[in-house]
Amino acid sequence: MDNRTWFEKKDFLVLRITQHTNISNPHVEKTLLIEDTAVVKHFVEVIEAIPPNGDMMISFGPGAEHIELSFEDGTYAEKINFYQKKIKTPSTGFNSVKSKEEQELYREIEALLKTVSR
């Protein structure tokens, strides 16, 4: 199995969290821009603690939830996606067992999105 990493770079300036209607409808329901670099760094660190080599593939129906995290530095962006509350790993698979870091990350994202009215 490849030893993949989550990020090519790590010094991001912002994190853009986008909640789409679902995987078959890319309409944006909510967007949140986080510009506090300490918070952005925290999210990078939590993601890096999640195993990057997913051990299973999953098929989702057209109504599956989709949340995108875009880590940006002004000229470059790296995207991390959640589908049905599960993080898609760099290996393009999913982890069959949700780590406490993955659970924590999703809870934090969900809480932040609840603060956005639309």
C-alpha positions in Angstrom: 0.0 0.0 0.0 1.3 3.5 -0.8 2.3 5.8 2.0 0.3 8.8 1.0 0.1 12.1 2.7 -2.8 14.5 3.1 -1.1 17.7 2.1 1.7 18.8 -0.3 1.9 22.1 1.6 1.0 23.0 5.1 1.2 26.8 5.5 -2.3 27.7 4.5 -3.8 31.2 5.1 -7.5 30.2 5.0 -9.9 27.3 5.2 -13.1 27.5 3.1 -15.8 25.0 4.2 -18.5 24.4 1.7 -21.6 22.3 2.2 -23.2 21.3 -1.1 -26.8 20.2 -1.5 -25.6 16.6 -2.2 -23.1 14.8 -4.4 -25.3 14.9 -7.5 -26.3 18.6 -7.0 -23.2 20.8 -6.5 -25.3 23.8 -5.4 -23.7 25.5 -2.4 -25.9 25.4 0.7 -23.5 27.1 3.1 -19.9 28.4 2.9 -17.7 29.5 5.8 -14.3 31.2 5.4 -11.9 30.7 8.3 -9.0 33.2 8.2 -7.5 32.6 11.6 -4.3 30.7 10.7 -4.1 29.1 14.1 -7.5 27.5 13.5 -6.5 26.5 10.0 -3.3 24.9 11.4 -5.4 23.0 13.9 -7.6 21.5 11.2 -4.4 20.5 9.2 -3.0 18.8 12.3 -6.3 16.9 13.0 -6.5 15.7 9.4 -2.9 14.6 9.4 -3.6 12.3 12.4 -6.2 10.4 10.3 -4.9 7.4 8.4 -4.4 8.5 4.8 -4.7 5.1 3.2 -8.4 4.2 3.2 -9.0 0.5 3.2 -12.5 0.4 1.6 -14.4 1.8 -1.3 -17.9 3.1 -0.9 -20.7 3.8 -3.4 -23.1 6.6 -2.4 -26.5 7.3 -3.8 -27.2 10.7 -5.5 -28.5 12.3 -2.3 -25.4 11.7 -0.3 -24.1 14.6 1.8 -21.0 16.4 0.5 -18.8 18.8 2.5 -15.6 20.2 1.0 -12.7 21.7 2.9 -10.5 23.9 0.8 -7.1 24.8 2.4 -5.8 27.9 0.6 -2.7 30.1 0.6 -3.8 32.7 -2.0 -2.4 30.9 -5.1 -2.7 27.3 -4.2 -5.5 25.1 -2.7 -5.8 21.5 -1.5 -9.2 20.0 -1.0 -10.5 17.4 1.4 -14.0 16.0 1.0 -16.5 14.4 3.3 -19.2 12.2 1.9 -22.0 10.9 4.3 -19.8 12.1 7.2 -16.8 10.0 6.1 -13.5 11.6 4.9 -12.2 10.5 1.5 -8.5 9.7 1.9 -5.7 10.6 -0.4 -5.8 6.9 -1.6 -9.3 7.7 -2.8 -10.7 5.1 -0.4 -12.4 5.5 3.0 -11.3 4.2 6.4 -13.5 1.3 7.5 -13.0 2.4 11.1 -13.6 6.1 12.0 -10.7 7.3 14.1 -11.4 9.6 17.0 -9.7 12.4 15.0 -12.1 11.8 12.0 -15.1 11.9 14.4 -13.7 15.1 16.1 -13.1 16.8 12.8 -16.6 16.1 11.5 -18.2 17.3 14.8 -16.1 20.6 14.6 -17.1 21.1 10.9 -20.8 20.4 11.7 -20.7 22.9 14.6 -19.1 25.6 12.5 -21.6 25.1 9.6 -24.5 25.5 12.1 -23.3 29.1 12.7 -23.8 30.0 9.1 -27.4 31.0 8.1 -26.9 30.3 4.4 
